[in-house]
Amino acid sequence: MRPSRTRTTTAAAHVAQATVLALLAALCFLGVGAGPAAAADGDVPWTVRTASNDFGAGRQNYTYTVNPGGQLEDGLVVVNNGTTPLDLAVYAADGFTTKAGQLDLVTKDAKSTRVGAWVHTDRPDLTVEPGKSVEVPFSIEVPGDAAPGDYLGGVVTSLTQAGDAGASVDRRLGIRIRLRVGGPLRPSLSVQDVHLRYADTLNPFGKGDATVTYTIRNTGNAILGARQTASVAAPFGAMRAAAGHIDDTPQLLPGETWKVTAKVHEVAPALRTTATVTVVPLLTDAASSTAPLAAVSAQAWTVPWALLVLAVVVCGLVVAGGLALRRRRRITARADAARGEEPVEQTSRERETSDQ
């Protein structure tokens, strides 16, 4: 008999095919995207889907809004598509964004402190007979002191098998849980560690390439993506050059960071070049709409060394030329003075000779 369930939350459910995640734990990766999942070396022999209940049927994933101290109950359906019984472990895990920009779940041996710690399955493992399905009830208990905002995790089923050379291979399938704890939602991003590197051209009056690097940090309490642009310019905004298209960032969980490198071509050298990064946060709410927030910007500056070296060389040549000219003038003046004294002495000698 299916247990009764008391729900003290509102749910945002999407009608679509069940979200299924799969990858080998040996690769330390668990995808959290929508759609059927397949392991790296072939399809896994089971599938998972959300249970059909008051939250909806055929949901893409689990999406809840719960106040601090609230509780809810839901279920995960596991289907054995193979020909032999399956012994699976069932557990919950926290989510995070990988360096590749994919939403992922931590492995079983990693300690979960949020969604993974708040979700409790009715059983830690189960056996599913061939061609059969089993529903695994689970509950979510949000602590009373939980901070408002967005949280990501998932419910995972795992099959451990012997791999090559005696190593264990852990196949996992799961469905994502996106949980919003009620309270003030404060989406916010910051741009940090902006740096500008300039690859000067041998021609000091030509144009080179600039590389702008920076880090975007989710400083708010909502899951955010960002649209971004980068440009460099001389003082007062002169000779501005923009970077090419920069992809939007992945969805960042609160506290996460994303490092960006942008190339800017055809940058004219200037005594001071400023890099400007503009970021427009994109907030995805429960209805999957996006709303732009206030833009965030930061600046850094660099010096075109080729032009400075040329300026130093030119100044050195000018100074050296000036010194050489002054020296030549002094030598010429001395020579002229010497030539002027010689006729006077000769005239004096001629006068003395005529007097005799």
C-alpha positions in Angstrom: 0.0 0.0 0.0 1.2 3.4 -0.8 1.9 5.5 2.3 -0.1 8.7 2.8 1.8 11.9 2.3 1.4 15.3 3.8 2.6 18.1 1.5 3.3 21.5 3.0 4.8 23.1 -0.1 4.0 24.3 -3.6 5.6 22.5 -6.5 6.5 23.8 -10.0 6.2 20.7 -12.2 7.0 20.5 -15.9 5.2 18.0 -18.1 7.8 16.2 -20.2 9.7 13.0 -20.3 11.4 11.9 -17.0 14.8 13.3 -16.4 17.4 10.5 -16.4 21.1 10.8 -15.6 23.8 8.4 -16.3 27.6 8.0 -16.4 30.2 5.8 -14.8 31.4 6.6 -11.4 34.8 5.4 -12.5 34.8 8.6 -14.6 33.7 10.6 -11.5 30.8 12.1 -13.3 27.0 12.1 -13.0 25.0 14.1 -15.5 21.9 16.0 -14.4 20.4 16.9 -17.8 17.0 15.9 -19.0 16.3 12.9 -21.2 17.3 9.2 -21.2 20.8 8.4 -20.1 23.3 5.9 -21.3 26.5 4.8 -19.7 29.9 5.4 -21.4 30.2 1.7 -22.5 26.5 1.1 -23.4 23.0 1.5 -22.1 22.3 0.6 -18.5 19.7 -2.1 -17.9 17.3 0.1 -15.9 15.6 3.5 -16.1 14.2 5.9 -13.5 11.3 8.4 -13.6 9.4 10.6 -11.2 6.4 9.1 -9.5 2.9 10.2 -10.6 1.2 11.9 -7.7 -0.3 15.2 -6.6 2.9 16.9 -7.9 2.2 15.8 -11.4 2.9 13.0 -13.9 5.8 12.7 -16.4 7.7 15.4 -14.7 11.1 16.4 -16.1 12.7 16.6 -12.7 11.7 17.4 -9.1 11.1 21.1 -8.5 9.9 22.4 -5.1 9.4 25.5 -3.1 9.6 24.8 0.6 9.7 27.2 3.6 12.3 26.7 6.3 11.2 23.8 8.6 8.9 22.5 5.9 8.5 18.8 4.8 7.3 17.0 1.8 7.1 13.4 0.4 7.5 12.2 -3.2 8.7 9.1 -5.0 11.2 7.7 -7.6 10.2 4.9 -9.9 12.9 2.4 -10.9 12.3 0.1 -13.9 14.4 -3.0 -14.7 14.5 -3.4 -18.4 17.0 -6.3 -18.3 16.6 -10.1 -17.9 18.2 -10.5 -14.5 17.4 -9.1 -11.1 19.1 -5.8 -10.2 20.4 -4.9 -6.8 20.6 -1.1 -6.6 21.7 1.3 -3.9 19.6 4.4 -3.5 20.8 7.7 -2.0 20.6 11.5 -2.3 23.5 13.9 -3.2 24.3 17.6 -3.5 24.6 19.2 -6.9 27.4 21.4 -8.3 28.6 22.9 -11.6 31.5 21.1 -13.2 34.5 22.9 -14.9 32.8 21.9 -18.2 29.7 23.9 -17.2 27.5 20.8 -16.6 25.3 20.4 -13.6 26.5 17.3 -11.7 26.0 15.4 -8.4 28.7 14.5 -5.9 29.6 10.9 -5.5 28.3 8.7 -2.8 31.5 8.9 -0.7 31.4 12.7 -0.7 29.6 14.3 2.2 26.4 16.2 1.3 25.4 19.1 3.4 22.3 20.5 1.7 19.8 18.8 -0.5 21.7 15.5 -0.2 21.4 15.7 3.6 17.8 16.9 3.6 16.5 14.1 1.4 15.7 10.7 3.0 14.8 7.6 1.0 12.6 4.9 2.6 15.3 2.3 1.9 19.1 2.5 1.2 18.9 -0.3 -1.4 16.4 -2.4 -3.4 16.1 -5.4 -5.7 14.1 -5.0 -8.9 13.0 -8.1 -10.8 13.3 -8.3 -14.6 10.5 -6.4 -16.3 9.3 -5.0 -13.1 9.2 -1.5 -11.5 9.6 -0.4 -7.9 8.6 2.9 -6.4 11.0 4.3 -3.8 9.3 6.9 -1.6 11.5 9.7 -0.2 11.0 12.7 2.0 12.6 16.1 2.2 13.0 17.9 5.5 14.3 21.4 5.2 16.0 22.6 8.4 14.3 25.5 10.2 17.5 27.6 10.0 18.0 26.9 6.2 18.9 30.1 4.4 16.4 31.3 1.7 17.4 30.7 -1.9 18.1 28.0 -4.5 19.6 24.5 -3.9 20.4 21.7 -6.2 20.7 18.0 -5.6 19.3 14.7 -6.8 18.1 11.1 -6.0 20.5 8.5 -7.3 20.3 4.8 -8.0 23.6 3.0 -8.3 24.8 -0.4 -9.5 28.3 -1.6 -8.6 29.9 -4.1 -10.9 33.3 -5.7 -11.4 35.3 -4.0 -14.1 38.6 -4.7 -15.8 41.6 -5.6 -13.6 39.4 -6.2 -10.7 38.3 -2.6 -10.4 34.8 -1.8 -9.3 32.6 0.2 -11.8 29.7 2.2 -10.4 26.9 2.9 -12.8 24.5 5.5 -11.7 21.1 7.0 -12.8 19.3 9.7 -11.0 16.9 12.6 -11.2 17.7 16.2 -10.3 16.0 18.0 -7.4 15.8 21.8 -7.6 14.7 23.2 -4.3 14.0 26.8 -3.4 13.8 27.6 0.3 11.2 30.3 0.9 12.3 33.8 1.9 13.8 36.9 0.2 15.5 36.0 -3.1 18.6 38.1 -3.8 20.2 37.3 -7.1 23.6 38.9 -7.5 26.8 38.4 -9.4 30.2 40.0 -9.1 33.1 40.3 -11.5 36.5 39.7 -9.9 40.2 39.3 -10.8 40.0 41.2 -14.1 43.4 41.0 -15.9 44.5 42.3 -19.3 47.4 41.0 -21.3 48.5 42.7 -24.5 50.4 40.9 -27.3 52.1 43.9 -28.9 53.0 44.0 -32.5 56.5 44.8 -33.8 55.0 47.8 -35.5 54.4 50.2 -32.6 51.8 52.0 -34.7 50.1 48.7 -35.7 47.5 46.7 -33.9 47.9 43.7 -31.6 45.7 41.3 -29.7 44.5 41.5 -26.1 43.4 38.8 -23.7 40.9 39.6 -21.0 40.5 37.2 -18.1 38.1 37.5 -15.2 36.1 35.4 -12.7 32.3 35.6 -12.3 31.0 34.8 -8.8 27.5 34.1 -7.8 27.2 36.2 -4.7 23.5 35.9 -4.3 21.2 33.1 -3.2 19.6 32.2 -6.6 20.8 30.0 -9.4 22.1 32.4 -12.1 23.6 32.4 -15.5 25.1 35.5 -17.1 25.3 37.2 -20.5 28.7 38.9 -20.9 30.6 41.3 -23.1 34.2 42.5 -23.0 36.0 45.4 -24.7 39.3 47.4 -24.5 39.8 51.1 -25.1 42.3 53.9 -24.9 41.7 56.7 -22.4 38.4 58.5 -22.7 37.0 55.5 -24.5 38.9 56.2 -27.7 39.9 53.4 -30.1 37.5 50.9 -28.5 37.7 47.3 -29.7 35.2 44.6 -28.6 35.7 40.9 -28.0 33.9 38.4 -30.3 30.9 36.5 -29.1 31.3 35.2 -25.6 29.0 32.3 -24.6 26.6 32.7 -21.7 27.9 31.2 -18.5 26.3 28.0 -17.3 23.9 28.1 -14.4 25.9 28.8 -11.3 24.8 27.8 -7.9 25.1 30.3 -5.0 28.7 30.7 -4.1 30.1 29.1 -7.3 32.6 30.8 -9.7 33.2 30.7 -13.4 36.5 31.7 -15.1 36.3 33.4 -18.5 39.0 34.2 -21.1 38.0 36.6 -23.9 40.2 37.5 -26.9 40.1 41.0 -28.4 41.7 41.4 -31.8 42.9 44.6 -33.6 43.7 46.5 -30.5 45.5 49.8 -31.1 48.4 50.4 -28.7 47.9 53.3 -26.2 49.7 54.6 -23.2 46.9 53.3 -21.1 44.4 50.6 -22.2 41.4 49.8 -20.2 39.5 46.4 -20.2 35.8 46.6 -19.4 33.7 43.6 -18.6 29.9 43.9 -18.5 27.8 41.1 -17.1 24.0 40.8 -17.2 22.7 38.2 -14.8 20.0 35.9 -16.1 17.6 34.6 -13.5 15.7 31.4 -14.3 12.6 31.2 -12.1 10.3 28.3 -11.6 8.4 29.0 -14.8 11.7 28.9 -16.8 11.6 32.5 -17.7 14.7 34.7 -17.7 14.9 38.3 -16.4 17.9 40.6 -16.9 19.2 42.3 -13.8 21.4 45.3 -13.3 24.7 45.0 -15.3 28.0 44.5 -13.4 31.3 45.9 -14.7 34.9 46.0 -13.7 38.1 47.5 -15.2 41.8 46.8 -15.5 44.6 48.6 -17.4 47.9 47.8 -19.1 50.7 49.6 -20.8 51.8 48.9 -24.5 55.5 48.2 -23.9 56.4 48.3 -27.6 55.3 51.9 -27.9 57.1 52.8 -24.7 60.3 51.2 -25.9 60.0 53.1 -29.1 59.4 56.3 -27.2 62.4 55.6 -25.0 64.6 54.9 -28.0 63.4 58.0 -29.8 64.0 60.1 -26.7 67.4 58.5 -26.4 68.2 59.3 -30.0 67.0 62.9 -29.6 69.1 63.4 -26.5 72.1 61.7 -28.0 71.7 63.8 -31.2 71.4 67.0 -29.1 74.5 66.2 -27.1 76.4 65.4 -30.3 75.3 68.6 -31.9 76.3 70.7 -28.8 79.7 68.9 -28.8 80.2 69.6 -32.5 79.3 73.3 -32.0 81.9 73.6 -29.2 84.6 72.0 -31.3 83.7 74.3 -34.3 83.7 77.3 -32.0 87.2 76.4 -30.7 88.5 75.8 -34.2 87.1 79.2 -35.3 88.6 80.9 -32.3 92.0 79.3 -33.1 91.9 80.4 -36.7 91.0 83.9 -35.6 94.0 84.3 -33.3 96.5 83.0 -35.9 96.3 86.0 -38.4 96.6 88.5 -35.6 99.9 86.9 -34.5 101.1 86.8 -38.1 100.3 90.5 -38.6 102.2 91.5 -35.5 105.3 89.6 -36.6 105.1 91.3 -40.0 105.0 94.8 -38.4 108.0 94.0 -36.2 109.9 92.9 -39.3 109.1 96.1 -41.3 110.2 98.3 -38.4 113.6 96.8 -38.4 
